Amino acid sequence: MQALPVKVKNVNVYAYFDPILPLEEEILVGASGTYSVGTLITSAFYNLDIDNEGKKVNPLRVHSRYYAVGETESGDKFRTPWMYCLDASSQPRFGRTITLHIPEGEAVNQVDSGLDNSKYITLSPLSDVTVSQSFTPPAIGERVLIENGKGNVIATRIGTPHEMGVEITSGDRDAKITPGMKNIMITGKIHLANGEVHPFSQGGYTAISGGDPAVFLQQFF
């Protein structure tokens, strides 16, 4: 399903914390913009673009997690899942891509790649890629590892389900990438087989290889 932006108003944006913690930090109040949700095969795309930021209560940080509540022009209430801040300017953008694990034998949209085909399935091209690493507490902030990159969404060839990941084949390297690095966030644009282009934004990656290409997998354990 192609993502169709819906105009929204009275949008309040909050920092996202662990749901078991009784914490709430208001970021933006009374904003307006557009919200869209799209799906295609194994991916869901959530995007919120603010064209009138309303009242800013606390600062935004790129690649930090936020959620929003508000209403459509017709008055229907909505609440987003948590999303990453993609742009912290006067017209903030938020997004999140959720890709389901692919069951054994159901890999789709395979494309050519320089990866070892015995280990990985290459699914969809990526462009305008930024890779960053969040500092672990008590440190605050993040560092950029790769900018202006290109690559592909990948999956491990063996596994039930497959592990999802990203390979970066080019880009400006701003820091050394070593295997085992965690808390990796990747944003960019995903180019789907049907010609659609969607914002791509996912976290929870671990660096598997810092070489050429650099390989990152989502390893939730």
Backbone as a ProteinNet text record, in pm:
[ID]
protein_1_A
[PRIMARY]
MQALPVKVKNVNVYAYFDPILPLEEEILVGASGTYSVGTLITSAFYNLDIDNEGKKVNPLRVHSRYYAVGETESGDKFRTPWMYCLDASSQPRFGRTITLHIPEGEAVNQVDSGLDNSKYITLSPLSDVTVSQSFTPPAIGERVLIENGKGNVIATRIGTPHEMGVEITSGDRDAKITPGMKNIMITGKIHLANGEVHPFSQGGYTAISGGDPAVFLQQFF
[TERTIARY]
84.6	0	88.1	69.4	149.4	110.8	212.5	188	124.1	6.6	-63	-64.4	5.5	10.2	-127.6	-157.1	-281.3	-246.2	-317.2	-290.8	-334.4	-250.3	-279.4	-257.1	-321.6	-314.6	-313.8	-291.2	-287.7	-196.1	-81	13.1	106.7	113.2	209.4	311	438.2	546.4	612.5	637.5	696.6	820.6	915.6	1029.4	980.2	1037.2	996.6	1089.3	1031.2	1105.2	1054.2	1126.3	1080.8	940.1	843.5	704.2	684.1	774	754.6	796.9	860.4	904.2	798.8	760.4	657.9	719.2	774.6	840.5	770.8	758.3	700.6	770.8	827.7	895.9	834.3	766.3	700.3	804.4	797.2	895	831.6	724.3	651.4	503.7	438.8	296.8	225.3	109.2	23.1	76.2	147.3	205.3	105.8	139.4	61.1	156.1	103	187.6	116.5	192.3	135.1	188.3	103.2	139	102.6	191.8	163.4	209.6	134.3	167.5	154.5	260.9	256.2	313.5	271.8	323.2	355.4	454.6	485.6	557.7	496	549.4	588.9	717	760.6	791	763.6	802.2	681.5	687.3	589.7	666.7	613.6	680.9	593.2	647	577.1	654.7	585.7	653.2	563.3	620.8	552	638.8	582.7	653.1	579.3	652	593.8	623.2	517.2	540.5	517.9	453.7	439.5	471.1	589.1	635.2	561.9	471.5	400.2	495	471.3	555.9	659.1	786.2	892.3	918.1	902.6	919	1058.7	1106.9	1240.3	1306.8	1440.3	1508.2	1492.8	1499.4	1500.6	1644.4	1667	1797.2	1778.4	1852.4	1843.6	1879.4	1800.4	1813.7	1768.6	1718.1	1656.6	1512.3	1449.8	1317	1207.8	1099.4	986.4	856	744.2	613.2	524.5	414.1	326.9	181	101.4	-44.2	-103.5	-219.3	-283.6	-414.1	-458.4	-582.6	-573.5	-653.1	-660.5	-748.8	-754.6	-838.6	-985.9	-1024.9	-1164.5	-1191.8	-1087.6	-1105.9	-1076.6	-1036.5	-1003.8	-871.7	-869.9	-749.1	-652.7	-521.8	-423.1	-304.2	-233.1	-109.3	-10.2	108.8	208.2	280.5	342.3	440.4	562.5	657.5	777.5	851.5	910.1	981.1	1112.5	1202.2	1328	1311.6	1378.9	1386.9	1488.2	1444	1530.6	1581.6	1511.6	1548.4	1501.6	1595.2	1561.9	1553.2	1529.2	1522.2	1387.6	1356.3	1228.1	1110.7	1139.2	1036.3	1078.7	1060.8	1112.6	1047.9	1123.1	1072.6	1103.9	1006.9	1022.1	988.3	1052.8	1022.3	1070.8	1012.5	1055.2	1013.7	1105.1	1076.4	1080.6	974.1	968.3	966.1	1067.9	1077.3	1062.9	965.1	944.5	1053.6	1089.6	1182.9	1120	1203	1154.3	1159.1	1046.8	1049.3	1136.6	1186.2	1270.3	1199.1	1270.3	1215.5	1128.7	1118.8	1030.7	1104.9	1232.2	1305	1247.2	1242.4	1179.8	1269.1	1241.4	1307.2	1458.7	1516.1	1660.6	1726.2	1833.3	1905.6	2053.3	2128.2	2270.9	2343.3	2453	2529.7	2669.1	2760.6	2896.7	2918.7	2812.4	2825	2849.3	2894.2	2908.6	2768.9	2728.6	2592.3	2565.1	2670.3	2648.3	2597.1	2613.5	2572.7	2450.4	2435.8	2334.5	2246.4	2122.8	2028.6	2018.9	2031.4	2022.9	1884.5	1813.9	1672.1	1641.7	1676.8	1638.5	1751.5	1774.8	1880.4	1845.5	1951.6	1939.3	2023.7	1977.1	2056	2046.5	2131	2132.5	2142.8	2231.6	2239.6	2328.2	2279.9	2359.4	2360.3	2479	2495.1	2552.2	2488.9	2538.9	2533	2607.3	2608.3	2572.6	2471.8	2435.1	2528.7	2566.7	2649.3	2565.3	2624.2	2553.2	2553.2	2445.9	2441.9	2564.1	2614.8	2555.8	2591	2665.7	2697.5	2570.8	2570.8	2456.4	2504.5	2428.4	2462.6	2494.5	2556.2	2587.3	2700.6	2757.4	2858.6	2821.4	2850	2820.8	2935.8	2902.1	3001.5	3016	2903	2903.2	2798.6	2831.9	2737.8	2734.9	2623.2	2609	2636.6	2588	2618.2	2516.3	2556.2	2468.4	2487.7	2385.9	2397.1	2270	2243.6	2127.6	2074.3	1943.7	1883.7	1913.1	1957.9	1996.9	1929.4	1943.1	1899.7	1997.3	2015.8	2100.3	2033.4	2111.5	2057.4	2010.1	2077.3	2043	1978.5	1869.4	1803.4	1653.9	1587.9	1442.6	1396.8	1363.4	1363.6	1503.3	1515.4	1639.5	1660.4	1788	1818.4	1825.5	1765.2	1765.6	1887.4	1932.9	2049.6	2063.7	2178.3	2211.7	2359.3	2390	2529	2547.4	2659.9	2692.6	2810.7	2788.6	2891.1	2973.6	2924	2998.8	2952.4	3026.6	2990.7	3112.9	3092.3	3200	3213.4	3328.2	3352.5	3402.9	3328.9	3366.3	3430	3422.4	3480.4	3507.6	3599	3632.3	3518.8	3485.7	3381.3	3447.7	3423.4	3481.3	3370.1	3389.7	3287.8	3250.6	3122.3	3073.3	3017	3039.3	2981	2828.9	2764.4	2619.5	2554.6	2422.4	2342.6	2360.8	2357.4	2376.2	2239.7	2229.3	2108	2138.1	2048.2	2067.7	1943.7	1964.7	1856.4	1895.2	1795.8	1820.3	1691.3	1702.8	1587.7	1596.5	1484.8	1480.6	1406.9	1466.3	1410.7	1351.7	1219.2	1151.1	1136.9	1111.4	1107.2	995.8	889.2	777.3	799.7	918.9	950.3	927.3	860.3	836.9	966.6	978.7	1091.7	1035	1081.9	1033.3	1149.6	1124.8	1226.5	1251.5	1376.1	1415.4	1481.2	1436.7	1493.3	1476.3	1587.3	1586.1	1705.1	1684.4	1791.7	1809.6	1891.7	1914.1	2012.1	2099.2	2195.5	2326	2392.6	2527.3	2619.2	2738.7	2834.7	2892.2	2882	2936.7	3072.3	3083.4	3207.8	3222.1	3341.5	3366.1	3437.2	3448.8	3523.9	3442.5	3468.8	3400.7	3339.4	3209.6	3113.1	3112.6	3060.8	3032.9	2899	2891.1	2770.4	2718.9	2586.9	2520.8	2398.7	2378.2	2261.1	2184.4	2053	1971.7	1974.2	2046.2	2061.1	1999	1876.5	1803.9	1818.3	1925.3	1943.3	2021.9
-118.8	0	123.7	211	331.9	426.8	493.5	586.8	714.2	751.4	872.2	969.1	1082.4	1177.3	1232.9	1239.4	1296.7	1421.3	1531.2	1653.3	1635.2	1680.8	1666.5	1800.7	1815.6	1940.5	1908.8	2014.1	1999.1	1883.8	1877.5	1768.1	1803.1	1714.9	1725.7	1613.4	1648	1551.1	1531.6	1405.5	1371.6	1284.2	1298	1206.4	1067.7	965.2	827.7	766.3	717.6	647.7	504.7	422.4	285.8	292.6	218.8	229.5	198.2	123.6	90.8	206	310.5	423.9	535.1	590.2	696.6	832.2	843.8	967.3	1022.4	1154.7	1219.2	1352.9	1372.8	1497.3	1555.4	1667.6	1731.9	1806.8	1791.5	1853.5	1965.5	1934.9	2031.5	2028.9	2145.7	2156.4	2233.9	2182.3	2254.7	2266.4	2164.1	2167.8	2117.2	2139.8	2084.8	2030.4	1946.3	1886.9	1773.7	1669.9	1553	1425.2	1322.8	1192.7	1086.6	991.8	886.7	752.1	648.9	510.5	430	358.8	276.6	139.2	40.8	-95.5	-152.4	-239.7	-313.6	-441.9	-553.3	-687.1	-698.4	-691.2	-714.1	-585.4	-467.5	-341.5	-252.2	-177.2	-72.7	57.6	166.9	295.4	396.7	459.8	562.3	692.9	801.5	930	1044.9	1136	1255.8	1376.3	1466.4	1588.5	1707.8	1790.8	1907.2	2031.2	2100.3	2223.4	2348.3	2331.8	2440.6	2380.3	2409.5	2336.4	2373.1	2473.3	2510	2568	2538.4	2587.2	2480.7	2517.8	2423.8	2434.4	2321.7	2318.4	2270.1	2167.6	2112.8	2085.4	2080.8	2062	1921.5	1911.1	1783.5	1740.7	1609.7	1556.5	1456.2	1474.2	1383	1241.6	1145.1	1001.8	961	1055.6	1018.4	977	910.3	853.3	945.2	955.6	1039.5	973.5	1016.8	978.2	1102.3	1096.7	1212.8	1172.9	1266.1	1251.4	1376.3	1362.3	1476.6	1435.7	1511.5	1479.3	1517.7	1449.6	1481.5	1604.9	1653.7	1770.4	1742.4	1613.6	1577.3	1555.4	1566.3	1554.2	1418.2	1321	1188	1193.2	1133.2	1130.5	1024.6	1049.9	950.7	958.3	848.2	839.7	758.2	808.2	738.1	634.7	535	454.6	542.8	495.9	578.9	582.3	698.8	721.4	793.5	789.6	862	1003	1099.9	1233.1	1229.9	1265.9	1266.2	1406	1509	1647.6	1730.8	1798.3	1875.5	2025	2063.2	2203.4	2262.6	2381.6	2445.4	2372.2	2276.5	2189.7	2044.8	1997	1864.2	1751.5	1643.3	1522.5	1403.3	1311.1	1189.7	1070.3	958.2	840.4	713.6	604	471.9	368.9	278.2	166.7	38.5	-38.4	-166.9	-276.4	-359.8	-470.2	-601.5	-681.4	-810.2	-906.5	-997.5	-1103	-1188.9	-1232.3	-1310.4	-1459.3	-1530.4	-1674.1	-1747.7	-1861.4	-1942.7	-1968.8	-1945.1	-1973.7	-1864.7	-1746	-1641.3	-1511.8	-1516.9	-1395.5	-1336.7	-1200.8	-1134.4	-1023.9	-984.2	-869.5	-878.2	-993.7	-1007.1	-933.2	-855.7	-779	-812.4	-770	-797.8	-719.3	-776	-712.3	-768.3	-692.2	-740	-826.4	-854.7	-936.4	-1082.8	-1156.9	-1302.1	-1363.1	-1409.3	-1460.4	-1589.1	-1652.5	-1772.6	-1739	-1611.6	-1571.1	-1481.1	-1395.9	-1291.6	-1289.3	-1247.1	-1217.7	-1065.9	-1009	-864.1	-828.9	-739.1	-716.3	-588.3	-472.3	-345.6	-243.8	-162.1	-59.6	53.4	114.2	231.6	344.7	468.3	585.4	690.2	794.2	904.7	851.3	755.4	683.7	758.7	767.4	815	705.3	674.1	573.9	643.6	625.6	686.3	585.4	614.6	530.2	614.5	570.5	638.6	597.1	693	661.7	591.9	495.7	426.2	510.3	502.7	578.9	546.1	643.5	776	881.5	847.9	945.3	982.8	1103.9	1153.3	1196	1160.3	1203.6	1088.4	1121.3	1021.3	1071.8	982.8	1020.6	960.9	1036.5	992	904.8	789.5	696.6	706.1	718	726.2	827.8	911	1005.5	987.4	1030.5	1030.2	891.3	788.2	651.6	591.1	480.4	395.4	251.8	170	31.1	-45.1	-145.5	-232.6	-283	-308.6	-385.5	-532.3	-604.4	-743.5	-831.2	-961.6	-1058.8	-1175.7	-1239.5	-1358.7	-1468.3	-1542.8	-1648.6	-1766.9	-1792.8	-1905.7	-1853.7	-1915.1	-1876.3	-1886.9	-1911.5	-1917.6	-1842.9	-1711.5	-1634	-1582.2	-1520.9	-1455.4	-1331.7	-1296.9	-1170.1	-1061.9	-945.1	-834.7	-746.9	-680.1	-595.3	-497.7	-429.2	-330.3	-344.7	-335.4	-323.2	-184.2	-120.2	11.4	-4.8	26	1.9	125.7	245.1	367.9	475.5	585.6	696.4	756.2	868	937.1	879.4	818	758	865.4	886.9	987.7	929	799.2	733.9	588.5	528.2	387.5	298.6	197.4	101.2	-31.5	-81.7	-209.1	-308.8	-436.7	-538	-539.6	-554.7	-557.6	-426.2	-316.5	-188.1	-199.2	-149.1	-160.2	-22.3	-21.9	101	180.2	109.1	171.1	209.3	333	384.6	413.8	373.3	393.1	459.8	571.2	639.8	659	678.6	699.7	686.4	646	622.8	481.5	407.9	271.2	272.6	206	201	61.5	55	-72.8	-119.2	-248.7	-309	-251.9	-200.8	-145.8	0.4	55.2	193.1	294	252.3	344.9	372.1	495.6	534.8	584.5	527.7	564.7	605.8	696.1	718.8	589.4	563.3	443.3	488.4	435.6	474.2	359.4	298.3	185.5	192.5	140.5	131.6	-11	-28.1	-159.7	-245.4	-183.1	-260.1	-281.1	-390	-421.2	-432	-373.8	-381.5	-523.1	-584	-716.8	-705.8	-607.2	-582.9	-434.4	-380.5	-239.7	-216.3	-320.1	-310.5	-251.5	-299.4	-251.8	-371.8	-398.1	-310.5	-326	-222	-232.5	-303.4	-395.8	-477.1	-460.3	-438	-421.5	-513	-582.7	-669.2	-628.6	-652.6	-632.2	-759.4	-753.4	-871	-839.6	-886.4	-857.1	-972.7	-968.9	-1069.2	-1007.6
0	0	0	-99.4	-107.7	4.3	64	172.5	118.5	167.7	126.4	244.8	233.9	345.5	379.4	508.1	558.9	639.3	614.4	689.2	834.8	927.2	1070.3	1140.4	1255.9	1331.8	1480.6	1560.5	1706.6	1747.6	1682.5	1706.3	1821.5	1918.4	2028.2	2013.9	2025.7	2012	2147.5	2183.9	2312	2291.2	2381.1	2381.3	2419.2	2357.1	2384.8	2488.2	2595.9	2699.9	2709.8	2781.2	2808.2	2867.9	2809.1	2855.3	3003.5	3064.7	3206.5	3296.4	3240.5	3320.8	3315	3430.7	3433.4	3397.4	3274	3231.3	3108.2	3102.2	2985.5	2964.8	2847.3	2815.1	2689.1	2704.8	2592.1	2508.8	2376	2286.8	2204.5	2132.8	2051.2	2089.5	2082.6	2117.2	2007.2	1966.7	1874	1732.6	1686.4	1552.3	1448.3	1320.5	1210.3	1105.2	1015	912	841.6	805.3	738.9	802.6	804.5	860.3	757.6	734.7	637	688.8	650.3	683.1	554.7	517.6	397.7	423.8	347.4	362.8	225.9	222.2	101	139.8	112	138.1	285.1	317.7	455.6	530.8	471.7	534.5	558.9	670.4	700.4	719.2	661.4	663.3	736.6	842	918.3	904.5	866.5	849.3	894	970.5	1016.7	980.9	899.3	859.5	919.8	992.1	1057.5	973.2	927.8	851.4	935.7	1049.7	1146.7	1282.2	1335.2	1452.7	1580.7	1577.3	1697.7	1801.1	1925.3	2034.1	2069.3	2064.6	2100.8	2250.7	2321	2465.6	2503.4	2433.5	2457.1	2322.5	2317.9	2188.9	2133.6	2001.4	1930.1	1905.4	1897.6	1860.6	1748.3	1638.8	1525.6	1569.5	1523.9	1549.5	1690	1771.7	1898.5	1873.3	1972.1	1954.4	2009.1	1932.4	1970.5	1924.6	1984.5	1933.4	1934.7	1864.2	1852.6	1867.3	1917.8	1922	1858.5	1797.4	1734	1671.3	1571.7	1503.4	1356.9	1276	1134	1115.2	991.6	965	992.3	981.8	1009.2	1157.2	1240.9	1384.7	1443	1360.4	1411.2	1487.6	1605.5	1688	1634.9	1650.6	1612.9	1708.4	1714.5	1791.9	1709	1692	1611.3	1697.3	1634.9	1708.2	1732.9	1814.4	1829.1	1695.3	1668.9	1543.9	1573.5	1476.9	1489.3	1434	1496.2	1439.2	1325.2	1204.8	1087.3	1055	1103.3	1075.6	1194.4	1261.6	1381.7	1352.9	1227.1	1188.5	1229.8	1175.3	1205	1140.7	1050.3	993.4	1016.7	1139.8	1177.3	1097.6	1079.3	1014.5	1103.8	1110.9	1190.7	1102.8	1126.3	1047.4	1113.3	1068.5	1115.1	1011.8	981.1	892.1	974.3	969.8	1040	934.9	934.7	839.5	914.2	875.3	939	895.9	985.2	947.7	838.4	745.1	632	666.9	663.4	690	589.3	629.3	540.6	408.4	296.7	165.8	107.2	173.4	122.8	94.6	61	24.8	-103	-109.3	-223.3	-277.6	-404	-465.8	-460.4	-480.1	-473.2	-589.1	-557.8	-658.5	-650.7	-754.4	-756.8	-648.8	-596.1	-489.8	-487.9	-424.6	-411.1	-288	-214.8	-94.5	-128.6	-28	-39.7	-46.4	-165.1	-184.6	-108.7	-57.4	21.5	160.7	203.7	338.6	339	235.9	241	116.2	135.4	29.2	21.1	-97.2	-114.2	-166.2	-94.7	-120.1	-197.1	-140.5	-203.5	-190.2	-294.8	-288.4	-191.2	-135	-48.7	-105.2	-86.7	-125.1	-14.9	-23.7	73.8	216.8	237.6	364.8	464.7	587.1	701.1	806.8	857.7	962.4	1084.8	1198.9	1322.3	1435.9	1542.3	1661.5	1781.8	1858.4	1982.7	2094.3	2177.5	2292.8	2398.4	2467.9	2574	2700.7	2784.4	2908.9	2995.3	3072.4	3097.3	2993.4	2888.1	2783.8	2708.1	2650.9	2575	2437.3	2335.5	2200.6	2108.4	1996.8	1897.1	1808.5	1729.2	1632.1	1497.3	1392.7	1256.5	1207.8	1149.4	1098.1	946.6	875.3	729.2	686.2	587.8	528.6	377.3	316	169.7	111.8	180.3	140.7	46.4	-15.1	-93.1	-46.6	-67.7	-26.1	-53.6	28.8	9.3	142.5	145.1	253.9	226.3	327.6	309.5	415.6	398.3	499.2	495.7	609.5	611.1	530.7	454.7	370.4	454.1	566.1	651.9	778.5	819.6	943.1	930.8	1042.6	1046.8	1172.2	1160.4	1036.1	1003.7	883	846.1	934.1	960.8	1025	918.3	946.3	851.8	875.3	769.6	783.2	668.7	668.1	565.7	531	401.1	357.7	298.7	331	277.3	182.9	55.1	-46	-78.6	-43.5	-69.7	26.8	32	119.8	186.2	255.4	325.5	465.7	493.4	624.9	721.4	829.6	927.6	1052.4	1069.3	1186.5	1152.2	1224.7	1202.7	1251.5	1172.8	1208.9	1241.2	1359.9	1401.5	1430.1	1397.7	1426.3	1574	1600.4	1737.7	1786.6	1712.9	1752.3	1751.5	1857.4	1871.4	1871.4	1888.9	1890.4	1761.5	1648.2	1517.8	1458.5	1410	1347	1201.3	1110.7	967	908	836.5	767.1	620.5	536.2	393.9	315.8	189.3	102.9	47.6	55.7	4.4	-129.6	-229.1	-363.8	-385.8	-393.9	-402.2	-546.4	-562.9	-695.9	-782.7	-721.2	-798.7	-835.8	-806.2	-840.3	-730.2	-621.6	-511.5	-435.4	-384	-299.9	-167.7	-56.1	75.9	165.2	261.8	364.3	441.3	474.3	548	677	790.1	919.6	1017.7	1054.4	1146.9	1241.4	1360.6	1458.6	1505	1607.9	1665.4	1588.5	1508.1	1429.6	1505.3	1469.9	1518.3	1396.5	1407.3	1297	1288.8	1171.8	1147.7	1078.4	989.6	917.1	892.1	915.3	889.7	758.4	677	552.5	439.6	318.7	200.4	128.4	142.1	208.2	360.5	429.3	572.5	588.7	682.9	701.1	842.8	854.5	983.7	987.4	1099.8	1116.5	1240.6	1238.3	1357	1438.4	1549.9	1635.9	1771.3	1790.7	1913.5	2010.8	2089.3	2193.8	2306.4
[MASK]
+++++++++++++++++++++++++++++++++++++++++++++++++++++++++++++++++++++++++++++++++++++++++++++++++++++++++++++++++++++++++++++++++++++++++++++++++++++++++++++++++++++++++++++++++++++++++++++++++++++++++++++++++++++++++++++

